Amino acid sequence: MTSLLILLVLVAAIVLVTARWKVSPFLALIGAALIGAFAYRIPMGEVVTTVTTAFGNTLGNIGLVILFGTMIGVILERSGAAIAMAEALIKVLGTRFPNLTMSLIGYIVSIPVFCDSGYVILNSLRKAVTLRTGVSTLATSIALMTGLYATHTLVPPTPGPLAAAENLGVSDNLGMIIALGLPVAAVAAVAGLVFASTFSRKEFTPLPAENDDDLTRQSYEELRESYGRLPGAFVSFLPIVVPLALICTSSIVKLPSRPLGEGAAFDVLGFLGTPVIALIIGLAVAALLLRGHGKLERFNDHVQESIRVSAPILLITGAGAAFGGVLAASPLTGFLSDNLSGLGLGLAVPFIIAAALKTAQGSSTVSIVSTSALIAPMLGSLGLDSPEGMILSVLATGAGAMVVSHANDSYFWVVSQLSRIPVATAYRTLSVATAIEGTAAFATIWVIGLFLL
């Protein structure tokens, strides 16, 4: 029982120092790892080794994946490819179904691009669609927000799912995580879309326009012109489609049945589908989006920006793994094995823990990293130590990390301020939408678990 109390105190401390005192999650997690090591009486000579080994192994396994994925996202954002993809979808869907259009655009764009950045990029487009169709700003804002959020927390190569896969020991099976994460994210996005559609004719009093920054005052035409000539739709989609296709193909050829045998095709496709290689290829394809004079200089600038953006994520991911390494080396594992196995909670455990951490401290990525580190020692006692169980645990953690976005979440403020939604209205709409979305995602994961576990 003492082991569990120590865990609860450590988690509460992480939430307190990150949410209330704004301490860096990296320092909070490293501090929790060191304090936990002493609290669990890990031999003093093994403390540093336990922390640094877990930290180093995790960054060694997924550090480059996160970095290259971020590079692709930054290039898509800076080159105007995200706008090009959005326009291509609007040409197909038209403006007859504006909420569906915004949800689908968000669903696709947020696979490589952070949801916060995605909303900033697409907000002018959302405003243009809203004006052209006469639908409520509330509806298109919720639809875009939930579409972006769905793939952000559930589909690699975004950092959260990648970190969870590493912490839970299935980073070599990203193809299956993508294959299951995409439909689960689709259900979550549809749930958000249905909720958004209830506000299609809902009027509200927006925040004054002067509260917006220069970007939000831009018209869609001005934003589009700021990118110059947009890349073509086909090449804009390729940096997303190519890596995902390679990773999924690699997973298929590595199935126990070996559908392509074990010859040259197996070796080549297995190599190309390795996440690092697949994303390097995706980055090379993304470089084709940069045109005109000085494209090499712009490419280098985007790489530098990617390193700056990904550094905090890498550190938080490594620190979360260090915390998990301490927990794995503690008596907590045995206690949980003895006491949780008969409760039948299964996939509900990662979902509930992630939801609690998300609601308490705000960051979905921190929630996913911390939860996956916490539950890694519990997988056996929860009956989730099979490959399928680990994959579904990654997804359940991502579903929990959607619940619930409110004032301590930067994404909440990005959406509400750019859409000029008052805080009270945002709580009744945006926060509720994320709760519905995350719950729908978990319900889908639970149903899948009935067949796979």
PyMOL commands that set and color helices and strands:
alter all, ss='L'
color gray80, all
select helices_A, chain A and resi 2-19+25-39+44-79+81-93+98-109+115-133+137-154+159-167+171-197+209-211+214-217+220-226+233-253+264-272+275-287+295-328+332-340+348-361+364-378+387-400+410-418+423-452
alter helices_A, ss='H'
color red, helices_A
deselect
rebuild
show_as cartoon
